[in-house]
Amino acid sequence: MPVAYVTLTPGATAAENDLLGWAADRVLEHAAAPKAVTVLYALPVTAALTFKGNS
């Protein structure tokens, strides 16, 4: 199941349905559109400042 991981600008708020709708409008293949959203304070990165998945 596709999941979107997002960070918000400090002080910003967004409803999960709004984020899912925004993503669905931009993903070309319907099956690839996220079905859930997880809001993170910051994306995990490695020492080389690249995205660290599965953490």
MDTraj code that builds the backbone (N, CA, C; nanometers):
import mdtraj as md
import numpy as np

residues = "MET PRO VAL ALA TYR VAL THR LEU THR PRO GLY ALA THR ALA ALA GLU ASN ASP LEU LEU GLY TRP ALA ALA ASP ARG VAL LEU GLU HIS ALA ALA ALA PRO LYS ALA VAL THR VAL LEU TYR ALA LEU PRO VAL THR ALA ALA LEU THR PHE LYS GLY ASN SER".split()
xyz = np.array([
    [0.0848, -0.1168, 0.0000],
    [0.0000, 0.0000, 0.0000],
    [0.0897, 0.1235, 0.0000],
    [0.0704, 0.2126, -0.0980],
    [0.1506, 0.3355, -0.1016],
    [0.1200, 0.4264, 0.0177],
    [0.2258, 0.4777, 0.0778],
    [0.2137, 0.5687, 0.1916],
    [0.2964, 0.6933, 0.1603],
    [0.2436, 0.8094, 0.1936],
    [0.3171, 0.9341, 0.1772],
    [0.3734, 0.9758, 0.3124],
    [0.5003, 1.0112, 0.3139],
    [0.5644, 1.0658, 0.4334],
    [0.5890, 1.2132, 0.4062],
    [0.5379, 1.2984, 0.4916],
    [0.5483, 1.4422, 0.4693],
    [0.6012, 1.5133, 0.5929],
    [0.6611, 1.6274, 0.5693],
    [0.6953, 1.7204, 0.6762],
    [0.6203, 1.8498, 0.6462],
    [0.5755, 1.9158, 0.7494],
    [0.5033, 2.0409, 0.7331],
    [0.5908, 2.1577, 0.7761],
    [0.5664, 2.2706, 0.7156],
    [0.6332, 2.3935, 0.7568],
    [0.5950, 2.4212, 0.9021],
    [0.6891, 2.4640, 0.9859],
    [0.6555, 2.4918, 1.1258],
    [0.5317, 2.5819, 1.1371],
    [0.4382, 2.5384, 1.2185],
    [0.3143, 2.6125, 1.2396],
    [0.2030, 2.5777, 1.1421],
    [0.2359, 2.5024, 1.0367],
    [0.1350, 2.4661, 0.9371],
    [0.0551, 2.3453, 0.9834],
    [-0.0665, 2.3357, 0.9365],
    [-0.1497, 2.2191, 0.9623],
    [-0.2094, 2.1733, 0.8303],
    [-0.2381, 2.0460, 0.8211],
    [-0.3021, 1.9913, 0.7012],
    [-0.3773, 1.8658, 0.7414],
    [-0.4977, 1.8519, 0.6902],
    [-0.5769, 1.7327, 0.7160],
    [-0.5308, 1.6198, 0.6243],
    [-0.5376, 1.4970, 0.6736],
    [-0.4944, 1.3822, 0.5942],
    [-0.5695, 1.3759, 0.4615],
    [-0.6988, 1.3999, 0.4626],
    [-0.7765, 1.3946, 0.3380],
    [-0.7309, 1.4992, 0.2377],
    [-0.6915, 1.6172, 0.2847],
    [-0.6409, 1.7210, 0.1949],
    [-0.5099, 1.6771, 0.1300],
    [-0.4210, 1.6176, 0.2094],
    [-0.2935, 1.5715, 0.1553],
    [-0.3134, 1.4565, 0.0571],
    [-0.4034, 1.3643, 0.0892],
    [-0.4311, 1.2526, -0.0014],
    [-0.4902, 1.3034, -0.1328],
    [-0.5803, 1.3991, -0.1255],
    [-0.6383, 1.4574, -0.2464],
    [-0.5347, 1.5286, -0.3305],
    [-0.4459, 1.6035, -0.2648],
    [-0.3396, 1.6744, -0.3355],
    [-0.2509, 1.5750, -0.4100],
    [-0.2127, 1.4664, -0.3425],
    [-0.1266, 1.3655, -0.4053],
    [-0.1990, 1.2940, -0.5186],
    [-0.3249, 1.2587, -0.4981],
    [-0.4009, 1.1870, -0.6011],
    [-0.4121, 1.2693, -0.7293],
    [-0.4199, 1.4008, -0.7170],
    [-0.4286, 1.4879, -0.8340],
    [-0.2982, 1.4927, -0.9125],
    [-0.1871, 1.4540, -0.8497],
    [-0.0563, 1.4682, -0.9128],
    [0.0093, 1.3369, -0.9537],
    [-0.0421, 1.2248, -0.9053],
    [0.0138, 1.0943, -0.9400],
    [-0.0603, 1.0432, -1.0632],
    [0.0140, 1.0086, -1.1674],
    [-0.0487, 0.9700, -1.2933],
    [-0.1207, 0.8367, -1.2853],
    [-0.0657, 0.7410, -1.2137],
    [-0.1263, 0.6086, -1.2039],
    [-0.2058, 0.5991, -1.0740],
    [-0.3362, 0.5770, -1.0854],
    [-0.4239, 0.5751, -0.9684],
    [-0.3764, 0.4773, -0.8608],
    [-0.3290, 0.3592, -0.9021],
    [-0.2858, 0.2582, -0.8048],
    [-0.1635, 0.3039, -0.7252],
    [-0.0876, 0.3992, -0.7782],
    [0.0334, 0.4459, -0.7105],
    [0.0062, 0.5606, -0.6133],
    [-0.1134, 0.6152, -0.6149],
    [-0.1461, 0.7252, -0.5245],
    [-0.1464, 0.6746, -0.3807],
    [-0.0946, 0.7537, -0.2871],
    [-0.0903, 0.7093, -0.1476],
    [-0.2296, 0.6862, -0.0911],
    [-0.2378, 0.5863, -0.0053],
    [-0.3626, 0.5535, 0.0623],
    [-0.3610, 0.5992, 0.2075],
    [-0.2439, 0.6400, 0.2546],
    [-0.2269, 0.6884, 0.3917],
    [-0.1163, 0.7937, 0.3930],
    [-0.1207, 0.8798, 0.4946],
    [-0.0201, 0.9851, 0.5115],
    [0.0358, 0.9758, 0.6520],
    [0.1676, 0.9841, 0.6625],
    [0.2349, 0.9900, 0.7916],
    [0.3109, 1.1218, 0.7978],
    [0.2794, 1.2040, 0.8967],
    [0.3484, 1.3323, 0.9128],
    [0.4674, 1.3110, 1.0056],
    [0.5841, 1.3539, 0.9613],
    [0.7081, 1.3429, 1.0387],
    [0.7578, 1.4822, 1.0732],
    [0.8248, 1.4948, 1.1862],
    [0.8858, 1.6229, 1.2215],
    [1.0012, 1.6549, 1.1273],
    [1.0759, 1.5515, 1.0876],
    [1.1858, 1.5670, 0.9925],
    [1.2070, 1.4334, 0.9235],
    [1.2484, 1.4377, 0.7994],
    [1.2778, 1.3136, 0.7287],
    [1.4108, 1.2581, 0.7792],
    [1.4183, 1.1275, 0.8026],
    [1.5447, 1.0696, 0.8489],
    [1.6489, 1.0740, 0.7376],
    [1.7701, 1.1143, 0.7724],
    [1.8784, 1.1219, 0.6753],
    [2.0018, 1.0500, 0.7286],
    [2.0868, 1.0115, 0.6361],
    [2.2141, 0.9478, 0.6725],
    [2.3171, 1.0566, 0.7028],
    [2.4373, 1.0153, 0.7401],
    [2.5453, 1.1091, 0.7666],
    [2.5805, 1.1902, 0.6407],
    [2.5528, 1.1321, 0.5223],
    [2.5799, 1.2011, 0.3961],
    [2.4623, 1.2894, 0.3536],
    [2.3634, 1.3049, 0.4430],
    [2.2457, 1.3886, 0.4201],
    [2.1588, 1.3397, 0.3033],
    [2.1533, 1.2085, 0.2836],
    [2.0624, 1.1492, 0.1880],
    [1.9478, 1.0845, 0.2645],
    [1.8337, 1.0698, 0.1990],
    [1.7173, 1.0123, 0.2646],
    [1.7456, 0.8702, 0.3128],
    [1.7105, 0.8416, 0.4363],
    [1.7312, 0.7094, 0.4940],
    [1.5957, 0.6424, 0.5052],
    [1.5656, 0.5511, 0.4138],
    [1.4383, 0.4797, 0.4153],
    [1.4389, 0.3672, 0.5152],
    [1.3198, 0.3163, 0.5471],
    [1.3019, 0.2030, 0.6384],
    [1.3624, 0.2252, 0.7761],
    [1.3452, 0.3452, 0.8296],
    [1.3988, 0.3679, 0.9647],
    [1.2898, 0.3872, 1.0647],
])
top = md.Topology()
chain = top.add_chain()
for i, resn in enumerate(residues, 1):
    res = top.add_residue(resn, chain, resSeq=i)
    for name in ("N", "CA", "C"):
        top.add_atom(name, md.element.get_by_symbol(name[0]), res)
traj = md.Trajectory(xyz[None], top)
